[in-house]
Every structure is written in structure tokens, then in C-alpha cells.
């Protein structure tokens, strides 16, 4: 199941707009019902006003109706096993569970599988506000 998510992240990465950093990133997430939402990083001249790939994917996910996220893949063109930045870890934690699988990819496929709980063990979650 993870390889098709890698392929979706790679296709998204090809659409990245990264003229300043030259560091394209793609992300794909899958919901429990099988829908896949993708995103690429989008830079603007005024740092840090761009979007990370995960943020773009989450925007598509929200606009597509949301649901339970069960898997996420992240891929960077120039870095093996690129993980979400701290801000994106927190954004993803808003919509994921600690057991959500996160695939860290290199240019050939999934290089390592971790969970969101591994990546953000003490994440600030909205359910504690209730």
C-alpha cells in the first residue's frame, strides 16, 4: 500500500515551486476510505511565507472533506528520509493519531516507516482542550 503513496508524493514533488531553495518536496496522505491527497512545497520571495508540502496536502484534504488519515508519505528530491518540519508535525498531529504511519522516502521508495507518535511524542493535540 505504501508504494502508491510514494508515487503520489513523487508526482506532487514534480509540481513543487522551489526557485529559491531548490529543495522540492512532495507529500501524500491517505484517508481510511482510500482517498489520497497530495501537496508540494510552494516558496515565495518573502521567507517564510511559503507552504510546506504537508501543509498543501492538508489543505487539499480539508477541502476534500477530511476523514481519518492512516498513512503519510514525504519525499524530497535532494534528501533521503526527509521528515516533516516541526510546524508540519504539529499540523499533521491535528488530523492524525499517534499510530498514523509516516513513510520517509528516498528517490526509490519508502526508506523508513515511523509513526506520528514517534515523530511528535508530546504533540499538542486539540482533544486535550475539550
N, CA, C and O atoms as a GROMACS GRO file, in nm:
protein
  520
    1UNK      N    1   0.082  -0.120   0.000
    1UNK     CA    2   0.000   0.000   0.000
    1UNK      C    3   0.086   0.126   0.000
    1UNK      O    4   0.046   0.227  -0.057
    2UNK      N    5   0.204   0.122   0.062
    2UNK     CA    6   0.284   0.243   0.075
    2UNK      C    7   0.348   0.287  -0.056
    2UNK      O    8   0.375   0.406  -0.072
    3UNK      N    9   0.374   0.195  -0.151
    3UNK     CA   10   0.443   0.236  -0.273
    3UNK      C   11   0.358   0.331  -0.358
    3UNK      O   12   0.412   0.424  -0.418
    4UNK      N   13   0.229   0.308  -0.364
    4UNK     CA   14   0.146   0.400  -0.442
    4UNK      C   15   0.140   0.538  -0.376
    4UNK      O   16   0.126   0.638  -0.445
    5UNK      N   17   0.151   0.542  -0.244
    5UNK     CA   18   0.154   0.671  -0.175
    5UNK      C   19   0.287   0.742  -0.205
    5UNK      O   20   0.290   0.864  -0.224
    6UNK      N   21   0.396   0.666  -0.210
    6UNK     CA   22   0.526   0.720  -0.252
    6UNK      C   23   0.516   0.779  -0.393
    6UNK      O   24   0.564   0.889  -0.418
    7UNK      N   25   0.453   0.705  -0.484
    7UNK     CA   26   0.438   0.753  -0.622
    7UNK      C   27   0.356   0.882  -0.627
    7UNK      O   28   0.387   0.972  -0.705
    8UNK      N   29   0.254   0.891  -0.544
    8UNK     CA   30   0.173   1.013  -0.539
    8UNK      C   31   0.255   1.130  -0.485
    8UNK      O   32   0.243   1.242  -0.535
    9UNK      N   33   0.338   1.106  -0.384
    9UNK     CA   34   0.425   1.211  -0.330
    9UNK      C   35   0.527   1.254  -0.434
    9UNK      O   36   0.559   1.372  -0.446
   10UNK      N   37   0.580   1.157  -0.510
   10UNK     CA   38   0.678   1.190  -0.614
   10UNK      C   39   0.614   1.275  -0.724
   10UNK      O   40   0.675   1.371  -0.772
   11UNK      N   41   0.492   1.240  -0.764
   11UNK     CA   42   0.422   1.319  -0.865
   11UNK      C   43   0.395   1.461  -0.814
   11UNK      O   44   0.405   1.557  -0.890
   12UNK      N   45   0.362   1.473  -0.686
   12UNK     CA   46   0.339   1.606  -0.627
   12UNK      C   47   0.470   1.685  -0.624
   12UNK      O   48   0.471   1.804  -0.654
   13UNK      N   49   0.579   1.619  -0.587
   13UNK     CA   50   0.708   1.686  -0.578
   13UNK      C   51   0.747   1.748  -0.713
   13UNK      O   52   0.810   1.853  -0.717
   14UNK      N   53   0.710   1.682  -0.821
   14UNK     CA   54   0.741   1.733  -0.955
   14UNK      C   55   0.672   1.866  -0.982
   14UNK      O   56   0.711   1.938  -1.074
   15UNK      N   57   0.571   1.900  -0.904
   15UNK     CA   58   0.498   2.025  -0.921
   15UNK      C   59   0.541   2.133  -0.821
   15UNK      O   60   0.483   2.241  -0.818
   16UNK      N   61   0.642   2.102  -0.740
   16UNK     CA   62   0.688   2.198  -0.639
   16UNK      C   63   0.735   2.327  -0.705
   16UNK      O   64   0.788   2.327  -0.817
   17UNK      N   65   0.716   2.436  -0.633
   17UNK     CA   66   0.766   2.566  -0.676
   17UNK      C   67   0.871   2.606  -0.572
   17UNK      O   68   0.839   2.662  -0.467
   18UNK      N   69   0.998   2.576  -0.604
   18UNK     CA   70   1.106   2.599  -0.508
   18UNK      C   71   1.224   2.670  -0.575
   18UNK      O   72   1.335   2.617  -0.576
   19UNK      N   73   1.200   2.790  -0.631
   19UNK     CA   74   1.306   2.858  -0.705
   19UNK      C   75   1.418   2.913  -0.617
   19UNK      O   76   1.527   2.940  -0.667
   20UNK      N   77   1.394   2.929  -0.489
   20UNK     CA   78   1.493   2.989  -0.400
   20UNK      C   79   1.578   2.884  -0.330
   20UNK      O   80   1.701   2.893  -0.331
   21UNK      N   81   1.515   2.785  -0.271
   21UNK     CA   82   1.590   2.682  -0.200
   21UNK      C   83   1.637   2.571  -0.294
   21UNK      O   84   1.734   2.501  -0.264
   22UNK      N   85   1.571   2.556  -0.407
   22UNK     CA   86   1.598   2.444  -0.499
   22UNK      C   87   1.585   2.311  -0.424
   22UNK      O   88   1.661   2.217  -0.446
   23UNK      N   89   1.485   2.307  -0.335
   23UNK     CA   90   1.463   2.189  -0.250
   23UNK      C   91   1.318   2.145  -0.263
   23UNK      O   92   1.239   2.168  -0.171
   24UNK      N   93   1.280   2.082  -0.375
   24UNK     CA   94   1.141   2.038  -0.392
   24UNK      C   95   1.105   1.925  -0.296
   24UNK      O   96   1.184   1.834  -0.270
   25UNK      N   97   0.984   1.933  -0.245
   25UNK     CA   98   0.932   1.832  -0.153
   25UNK      C   99   0.790   1.796  -0.197
   25UNK      O  100   0.715   1.883  -0.242
   26UNK      N  101   0.756   1.670  -0.185
   26UNK     CA  102   0.620   1.624  -0.212
   26UNK      C  103   0.568   1.546  -0.093
   26UNK      O  104   0.644   1.480  -0.023
   27UNK      N  105   0.439   1.552  -0.071
   27UNK     CA  106   0.376   1.478   0.037
   27UNK      C  107   0.244   1.421  -0.013
   27UNK      O  108   0.178   1.480  -0.099
   28UNK      N  109   0.208   1.307   0.041
   28UNK     CA  110   0.080   1.246   0.009
   28UNK      C  111   0.025   1.184   0.136
   28UNK      O  112   0.099   1.126   0.215
   29UNK      N  113  -0.104   1.197   0.155
   29UNK     CA  114  -0.167   1.133   0.270
   29UNK      C  115  -0.289   1.056   0.223
   29UNK      O  116  -0.357   1.093   0.128
   30UNK      N  117  -0.314   0.948   0.293
   30UNK     CA  118  -0.427   0.861   0.259
   30UNK      C  119  -0.524   0.856   0.377
   30UNK      O  120  -0.484   0.843   0.493
   31UNK      N  121  -0.651   0.866   0.344
   31UNK     CA  122  -0.754   0.854   0.447
   31UNK      C  123  -0.799   0.708   0.456
   31UNK      O  124  -0.771   0.626   0.369
   32UNK      N  125  -0.870   0.680   0.562
   32UNK     CA  126  -0.917   0.544   0.590
   32UNK      C  127  -1.001   0.487   0.475
   32UNK      O  128  -1.000   0.366   0.451
   33UNK      N  129  -1.072   0.573   0.403
   33UNK     CA  130  -1.155   0.526   0.292
   33UNK      C  131  -1.079   0.518   0.160
   33UNK      O  132  -1.139   0.493   0.056
   34UNK      N  133  -0.946   0.538   0.164
   34UNK     CA  134  -0.864   0.518   0.046
   34UNK      C  135  -0.834   0.641  -0.038
   34UNK      O  136  -0.758   0.633  -0.134
   35UNK      N  137  -0.894   0.756  -0.003
   35UNK     CA  138  -0.866   0.877  -0.080
   35UNK      C  139  -0.722   0.924  -0.053
   35UNK      O  140  -0.672   0.912   0.058
   36UNK      N  141  -0.659   0.978  -0.156
   36UNK     CA  142  -0.522   1.027  -0.144
   36UNK      C  143  -0.521   1.177  -0.176
   36UNK      O  144  -0.580   1.221  -0.275
   37UNK      N  145  -0.454   1.253  -0.091
   37UNK     CA  146  -0.440   1.397  -0.108
   37UNK      C  147  -0.291   1.429  -0.113
   37UNK      O  148  -0.214   1.379  -0.032
   38UNK      N  149  -0.252   1.512  -0.209
   38UNK     CA  150  -0.110   1.540  -0.227
   38UNK      C  151  -0.083   1.690  -0.214
   38UNK      O  152  -0.174   1.773  -0.218
   39UNK      N  153   0.045   1.720  -0.197
   39UNK     CA  154   0.087   1.859  -0.192
   39UNK      C  155   0.235   1.870  -0.220
   39UNK      O  156   0.311   1.775  -0.200
   40UNK      N  157   0.276   1.987  -0.266
   40UNK     CA  158   0.417   2.019  -0.289
   40UNK      C  159   0.448   2.149  -0.217
   40UNK      O  160   0.358   2.228  -0.187
   41UNK      N  161   0.576   2.171  -0.190
   41UNK     CA  162   0.612   2.298  -0.128
   41UNK      C  163   0.603   2.410  -0.231
   41UNK      O  164   0.629   2.391  -0.350
   42UNK      N  165   0.565   2.527  -0.180
   42UNK     CA  166   0.547   2.646  -0.263
   42UNK      C  167   0.620   2.760  -0.193
   42UNK      O  168   0.580   2.803  -0.084
   43UNK      N  169   0.726   2.808  -0.255
   43UNK     CA  170   0.804   2.916  -0.196
   43UNK      C  171   0.762   3.051  -0.253
   43UNK      O  172   0.712   3.060  -0.366
   44UNK      N  173   0.783   3.154  -0.175
   44UNK     CA  174   0.767   3.291  -0.223
   44UNK      C  175   0.891   3.369  -0.180
   44UNK      O  176   0.964   3.327  -0.090
   45UNK      N  177   0.914   3.482  -0.244
   45UNK     CA  178   1.036   3.558  -0.218
   45UNK      C  179   1.046   3.605  -0.074
   45UNK      O  180   1.157   3.621  -0.022
   46UNK      N  181   0.935   3.626  -0.008
   46UNK     CA  182   0.935   3.671   0.131
   46UNK      C  183   0.931   3.550   0.224
   46UNK      O  184   0.824   3.504   0.264
   47UNK      N  185   1.051   3.499   0.257
   47UNK     CA  186   1.055   3.387   0.352
   47UNK      C  187   0.996   3.433   0.484
   47UNK      O  188   1.014   3.552   0.513
   48UNK      N  189   0.932   3.360   0.563
   48UNK     CA  190   0.893   3.219   0.545
   48UNK      C  191   0.746   3.205   0.503
   48UNK      O  192   0.676   3.118   0.553
   49UNK      N  193   0.702   3.287   0.416
   49UNK     CA  194   0.560   3.292   0.382
   49UNK      C  195   0.512   3.184   0.286
   49UNK      O  196   0.397   3.188   0.242
   50UNK      N  197   0.596   3.089   0.251
   50UNK     CA  198   0.555   2.981   0.162
   50UNK      C  199   0.480   2.871   0.236
   50UNK      O  200   0.448   2.884   0.354
   51UNK      N  201   0.454   2.764   0.164
   51UNK     CA  202   0.384   2.648   0.221
   51UNK      C  203   0.475   2.527   0.210
   51UNK      O  204   0.545   2.509   0.110
   52UNK      N  205   0.473   2.445   0.311
   52UNK     CA  206   0.539   2.314   0.304
   52UNK      C  207   0.448   2.218   0.228
   52UNK      O  208   0.328   2.241   0.216
   53UNK      N  209   0.507   2.111   0.177
   53UNK     CA  210   0.430   2.010   0.102
   53UNK      C  211   0.319   1.950   0.188
   53UNK      O  212   0.208   1.929   0.140
   54UNK      N  213   0.349   1.923   0.314
   54UNK     CA  214   0.250   1.864   0.404
   54UNK      C  215   0.133   1.959   0.427
   54UNK      O  216   0.018   1.917   0.434
   55UNK      N  217   0.163   2.088   0.439
   55UNK     CA  218   0.059   2.188   0.459
   55UNK      C  219  -0.032   2.196   0.337
   55UNK      O  220  -0.154   2.205   0.350
   56UNK      N  221   0.028   2.192   0.218
   56UNK     CA  222  -0.051   2.194   0.096
   56UNK      C  223  -0.141   2.071   0.087
   56UNK      O  224  -0.258   2.081   0.051
   57UNK      N  225  -0.085   1.954   0.120
   57UNK     CA  226  -0.165   1.830   0.119
   57UNK      C  227  -0.280   1.839   0.219
   57UNK      O  228  -0.392   1.796   0.190
   58UNK      N  229  -0.253   1.894   0.337
   58UNK     CA  230  -0.359   1.909   0.437
   58UNK      C  231  -0.468   2.003   0.389
   58UNK      O  232  -0.586   1.980   0.418
   59UNK      N  233  -0.432   2.107   0.317
   59UNK     CA  234  -0.533   2.197   0.260
   59UNK      C  235  -0.624   2.123   0.164
   59UNK      O  236  -0.746   2.140   0.168
   60UNK      N  237  -0.566   2.042   0.077
   60UNK     CA  238  -0.648   1.962  -0.015
   60UNK      C  239  -0.734   1.862   0.059
   60UNK      O  240  -0.850   1.839   0.022
   61UNK      N  241  -0.679   1.804   0.164
   61UNK     CA  242  -0.752   1.707   0.248
   61UNK      C  243  -0.874   1.773   0.313
   61UNK      O  244  -0.984   1.717   0.310
   62UNK      N  245  -0.856   1.889   0.370
   62UNK     CA  246  -0.968   1.960   0.433
   62UNK      C  247  -1.073   1.996   0.329
   62UNK      O  248  -1.193   1.974   0.351
   63UNK      N  249  -1.029   2.051   0.217
   63UNK     CA  250  -1.124   2.091   0.112
   63UNK      C  251  -1.193   1.969   0.050
   63UNK      O  252  -1.302   1.981  -0.006
   64UNK      N  253  -1.129   1.853   0.060
   64UNK     CA  254  -1.187   1.730   0.006
   64UNK      C  255  -1.277   1.657   0.103
   64UNK      O  256  -1.327   1.549   0.071
   65UNK      N  257  -1.298   1.712   0.220
   65UNK     CA  258  -1.391   1.652   0.314
   65UNK      C  259  -1.329   1.586   0.436
   65UNK      O  260  -1.401   1.539   0.524
   66UNK      N  261  -1.196   1.582   0.443
   66UNK     CA  262  -1.130   1.526   0.561
   66UNK      C  263  -1.150   1.377   0.575
   66UNK      O  264  -1.167   1.306   0.476
   67UNK      N  265  -1.146   1.330   0.697
   67UNK     CA  266  -1.156   1.188   0.728
   67UNK      C  267  -1.038   1.146   0.814
   67UNK      O  268  -0.952   1.228   0.848
   68UNK      N  269  -1.033   1.019   0.847
   68UNK     CA  270  -0.924   0.967   0.930
   68UNK      C  271  -0.801   0.943   0.841
   68UNK      O  272  -0.807   0.864   0.747
   69UNK      N  273  -0.691   1.010   0.872
   69UNK     CA  274  -0.566   0.989   0.800
   69UNK      C  275  -0.498   0.865   0.856
   69UNK      O  276  -0.479   0.853   0.977
   70UNK      N  277  -0.462   0.773   0.768
   70UNK     CA  278  -0.398   0.649   0.813
   70UNK      C  279  -0.254   0.635   0.768
   70UNK      O  280  -0.178   0.559   0.827
   71UNK      N  281  -0.215   0.707   0.662
   71UNK     CA  282  -0.078   0.699   0.612
   71UNK      C  283  -0.036   0.831   0.551
   71UNK      O  284  -0.117   0.906   0.496
   72UNK      N  285   0.095   0.859   0.562
   72UNK     CA  286   0.152   0.981   0.505
   72UNK      C  287   0.287   0.943   0.444
   72UNK      O  288   0.362   0.865   0.503
   73UNK      N  289   0.317   0.996   0.327
   73UNK     CA  290   0.449   0.979   0.266
   73UNK      C  291   0.508   1.116   0.238
   73UNK      O  292   0.438   1.207   0.193
   74UNK      N  293   0.638   1.130   0.265
   74UNK     CA  294   0.709   1.255   0.240
   74UNK      C  295   0.835   1.222   0.161
   74UNK      O  296   0.906   1.127   0.191
   75UNK      N  297   0.862   1.303   0.060
   75UNK     CA  298   0.976   1.280  -0.029
   75UNK      C  299   1.038   1.413  -0.066
   75UNK      O  300   0.968   1.507  -0.103
   76UNK      N  301   1.170   1.422  -0.057
   76UNK     CA  302   1.243   1.540  -0.102
   76UNK      C  303   1.341   1.497  -0.210
   76UNK      O  304   1.402   1.391  -0.202
   77UNK      N  305   1.354   1.580  -0.310
   77UNK     CA  306   1.440   1.546  -0.424
   77UNK      C  307   1.586   1.530  -0.384
   77UNK      O  308   1.655   1.443  -0.436
   78UNK      N  309   1.632   1.613  -0.294
   78UNK     CA  310   1.775   1.615  -0.262
   78UNK      C  311   1.809   1.560  -0.124
   78UNK      O  312   1.920   1.583  -0.075
   79UNK      N  313   1.717   1.489  -0.060
   79UNK     CA  314   1.745   1.440   0.075
   79UNK      C  315   1.670   1.310   0.099
   79UNK      O  316   1.547   1.304   0.087
   80UNK      N  317   1.744   1.207   0.133
   80UNK     CA  318   1.678   1.080   0.167
   80UNK      C  319   1.616   1.092   0.306
   80UNK      O  320   1.672   1.155   0.396
   81UNK      N  321   1.501   1.031   0.322
   81UNK     CA  322   1.430   1.026   0.451
   81UNK      C  323   1.400   1.164   0.507
   81UNK      O  324   1.423   1.190   0.625
   82UNK      N  325   1.350   1.251   0.423
   82UNK     CA  326   1.310   1.384   0.467
   82UNK      C  327   1.186   1.371   0.555
   82UNK      O  328   1.085   1.315   0.513
   83UNK      N  329   1.195   1.422   0.675
   83UNK     CA  330   1.080   1.416   0.766
   83UNK      C  331   1.010   1.552   0.768
   83UNK      O  332   1.071   1.654   0.734
   84UNK      N  333   0.884   1.555   0.808
   84UNK     CA  334   0.815   1.683   0.820
   84UNK      C  335   0.887   1.775   0.919
   84UNK      O  336   0.941   1.729   1.019
   85UNK      N  337   0.887   1.904   0.890
   85UNK     CA  338   0.945   2.001   0.982
   85UNK      C  339   0.862   2.005   1.110
   85UNK      O  340   0.756   1.942   1.116
   86UNK      N  341   0.908   2.074   1.209
   86UNK     CA  342   0.836   2.081   1.336
   86UNK      C  343   0.695   2.137   1.323
   86UNK      O  344   0.601   2.084   1.383
   87UNK      N  345   0.681   2.244   1.244
   87UNK     CA  346   0.548   2.302   1.224
   87UNK      C  347   0.454   2.205   1.157
   87UNK      O  348   0.337   2.194   1.195
   88UNK      N  349   0.503   2.133   1.057
   88UNK     CA  350   0.417   2.037   0.987
   88UNK      C  351   0.385   1.916   1.076
   88UNK      O  352   0.276   1.859   1.065
   89UNK      N  353   0.476   1.879   1.161
   89UNK     CA  354   0.446   1.770   1.256
   89UNK      C  355   0.326   1.810   1.342
   89UNK      O  356   0.236   1.730   1.365
   90UNK      N  357   0.326   1.934   1.388
   90UNK     CA  358   0.214   1.981   1.470
   90UNK      C  359   0.087   1.991   1.386
   90UNK      O  360  -0.020   1.954   1.434
   91UNK      N  361   0.097   2.041   1.264
   91UNK     CA  362  -0.022   2.048   1.177
   91UNK      C  363  -0.079   1.908   1.151
   91UNK      O  364  -0.200   1.887   1.160
   92UNK      N  365   0.009   1.814   1.119
   92UNK     CA  366  -0.036   1.677   1.094
   92UNK      C  367  -0.099   1.616   1.219
   92UNK      O  368  -0.196   1.541   1.210
   93UNK      N  369  -0.042   1.646   1.336
   93UNK     CA  370  -0.095   1.592   1.462
   93UNK      C  371  -0.239   1.633   1.486
   93UNK      O  372  -0.314   1.564   1.555
   94UNK      N  373  -0.278   1.746   1.430
   94UNK     CA  374  -0.416   1.793   1.444
   94UNK      C  375  -0.515   1.695   1.380
   94UNK      O  376  -0.629   1.684   1.424
   95UNK      N  377  -0.471   1.626   1.275
   95UNK     CA  378  -0.561   1.542   1.197
   95UNK      C  379  -0.525   1.394   1.199
   95UNK      O  380  -0.596   1.312   1.140
   96UNK      N  381  -0.416   1.359   1.265
   96UNK     CA  382  -0.370   1.220   1.271
   96UNK      C  383  -0.378   1.167   1.414
   96UNK      O  384  -0.401   1.242   1.509
   97UNK      N  385  -0.360   1.039   1.425
   97UNK     CA  386  -0.347   0.974   1.555
   97UNK      C  387  -0.199   0.940   1.574
   97UNK      O  388  -0.125   0.938   1.476
   98UNK      N  389  -0.154   0.915   1.695
   98UNK     CA  390  -0.013   0.878   1.715
   98UNK      C  391   0.028   0.754   1.636
   98UNK      O  392   0.145   0.740   1.600
   99UNK      N  393  -0.066   0.665   1.608
   99UNK     CA  394  -0.032   0.542   1.534
   99UNK      C  395  -0.034   0.558   1.382
   99UNK      O  396  -0.007   0.462   1.310
  100UNK      N  397  -0.066   0.677   1.332
  100UNK     CA  398  -0.066   0.700   1.188
  100UNK      C  399   0.074   0.674   1.133
  100UNK      O  400   0.173   0.724   1.186
  101UNK      N  401   0.081   0.593   1.026
  101UNK     CA  402   0.210   0.560   0.966
  101UNK      C  403   0.263   0.678   0.884
  101UNK      O  404   0.189   0.744   0.811
  102UNK      N  405   0.392   0.703   0.898
  102UNK     CA  406   0.461   0.807   0.824
  102UNK      C  407   0.576   0.741   0.750
  102UNK      O  408   0.666   0.684   0.811
  103UNK      N  409   0.572   0.748   0.617
  103UNK     CA  410   0.675   0.689   0.533
  103UNK      C  411   0.776   0.795   0.494
  103UNK      O  412   0.743   0.893   0.428
  104UNK      N  413   0.900   0.776   0.536
  104UNK     CA  414   1.009   0.864   0.499
  104UNK      C  415   1.074   0.800   0.376
  104UNK      O  416   1.122   0.687   0.382
  105UNK      N  417   1.075   0.873   0.266
  105UNK     CA  418   1.113   0.814   0.138
  105UNK      C  419   1.247   0.868   0.087
  105UNK      O  420   1.290   0.978   0.122
  106UNK      N  421   1.311   0.786   0.003
  106UNK     CA  422   1.422   0.834  -0.078
  106UNK      C  423   1.377   0.828  -0.223
  106UNK      O  424   1.258   0.810  -0.249
  107UNK      N  425   1.468   0.842  -0.318
  107UNK     CA  426   1.423   0.850  -0.457
  107UNK      C  427   1.376   0.717  -0.516
  107UNK      O  428   1.330   0.715  -0.630
  108UNK      N  429   1.387   0.607  -0.442
  108UNK     CA  430   1.342   0.477  -0.493
  108UNK      C  431   1.216   0.425  -0.425
  108UNK      O  432   1.152   0.333  -0.476
  109UNK      N  433   1.180   0.483  -0.313
  109UNK     CA  434   1.061   0.435  -0.241
  109UNK      C  435   1.071   0.463  -0.093
  109UNK      O  436   1.144   0.552  -0.050
  110UNK      N  437   0.998   0.386  -0.016
  110UNK     CA  438   0.995   0.404   0.129
  110UNK      C  439   1.128   0.355   0.188
  110UNK      O  440   1.166   0.240   0.170
  111UNK      N  441   1.197   0.445   0.258
  111UNK     CA  442   1.324   0.411   0.321
  111UNK      C  443   1.306   0.373   0.467
  111UNK      O  444   1.382   0.291   0.520
  112UNK      N  445   1.206   0.432   0.532
  112UNK     CA  446   1.181   0.402   0.674
  112UNK      C  447   1.036   0.433   0.705
  112UNK      O  448   0.979   0.529   0.654
  113UNK      N  449   0.978   0.351   0.790
  113UNK     CA  450   0.841   0.373   0.836
  113UNK      C  451   0.844   0.401   0.985
  113UNK      O  452   0.899   0.324   1.063
  114UNK      N  453   0.784   0.513   1.024
  114UNK     CA  454   0.771   0.551   1.164
  114UNK      C  455   0.624   0.585   1.187
  114UNK      O  456   0.542   0.572   1.096
  115UNK      N  457   0.591   0.628   1.306
  115UNK     CA  458   0.455   0.674   1.333
  115UNK      C  459   0.460   0.823   1.370
  115UNK      O  460   0.566   0.877   1.404
  116UNK      N  461   0.346   0.885   1.362
  116UNK     CA  462   0.339   1.024   1.405
  116UNK      C  463   0.375   1.036   1.553
  116UNK      O  464   0.434   1.136   1.594
  117UNK      N  465   0.340   0.937   1.632
  117UNK     CA  466   0.378   0.936   1.773
  117UNK      C  467   0.528   0.933   1.792
  117UNK      O  468   0.580   0.994   1.886
  118UNK      N  469   0.599   0.861   1.703
  118UNK     CA  470   0.746   0.861   1.708
  118UNK      C  471   0.801   1.000   1.678
  118UNK      O  472   0.896   1.045   1.741
  119UNK      N  473   0.740   1.067   1.580
  119UNK     CA  474   0.791   1.196   1.534
  119UNK      C  475   0.754   1.312   1.626
  119UNK      O  476   0.828   1.410   1.635
  120UNK      N  477   0.641   1.301   1.695
  120UNK     CA  478   0.596   1.409   1.783
  120UNK      C  479   0.536   1.346   1.908
  120UNK      O  480   0.414   1.347   1.926
  121UNK      N  481   0.621   1.292   1.996
  121UNK     CA  482   0.569   1.216   2.109
  121UNK      C  483   0.487   1.299   2.208
  121UNK      O  484   0.400   1.244   2.277
  122UNK      N  485   0.512   1.427   2.216
  122UNK     CA  486   0.437   1.510   2.310
  122UNK      C  487   0.365   1.622   2.237
  122UNK      O  488   0.358   1.735   2.286
  123UNK      N  489   0.312   1.590   2.121
  123UNK     CA  490   0.243   1.689   2.040
  123UNK      C  491   0.122   1.749   2.112
  123UNK      O  492   0.055   1.683   2.191
  124UNK      N  493   0.098   1.874   2.084
  124UNK     CA  494  -0.017   1.943   2.140
  124UNK      C  495  -0.139   1.907   2.057
  124UNK      O  496  -0.148   1.944   1.940
  125UNK      N  497  -0.232   1.837   2.115
  125UNK     CA  498  -0.349   1.786   2.043
  125UNK      C  499  -0.476   1.859   2.088
  125UNK      O  500  -0.492   1.893   2.206
  126UNK      N  501  -0.564   1.882   1.992
  126UNK     CA  502  -0.688   1.952   2.020
  126UNK      C  503  -0.778   1.881   2.118
  126UNK      O  504  -0.856   1.945   2.188
  127UNK      N  505  -0.769   1.747   2.125
  127UNK     CA  506  -0.859   1.674   2.214
  127UNK      C  507  -0.833   1.703   2.362
  127UNK      O  508  -0.920   1.676   2.445
  128UNK      N  509  -0.715   1.757   2.396
  128UNK     CA  510  -0.692   1.792   2.535
  128UNK      C  511  -0.760   1.922   2.574
  128UNK      O  512  -0.768   1.955   2.693
  129UNK      N  513  -0.809   1.997   2.475
  129UNK     CA  514  -0.875   2.123   2.502
  129UNK      C  515  -1.024   2.106   2.536
  129UNK      O  516  -1.091   2.200   2.578
  130UNK      N  517  -1.073   1.985   2.517
  130UNK     CA  518  -1.216   1.961   2.540
  130UNK      C  519  -1.246   1.933   2.684
  130UNK      O  520  -1.361   1.911   2.720
   0.00000   0.00000   0.00000
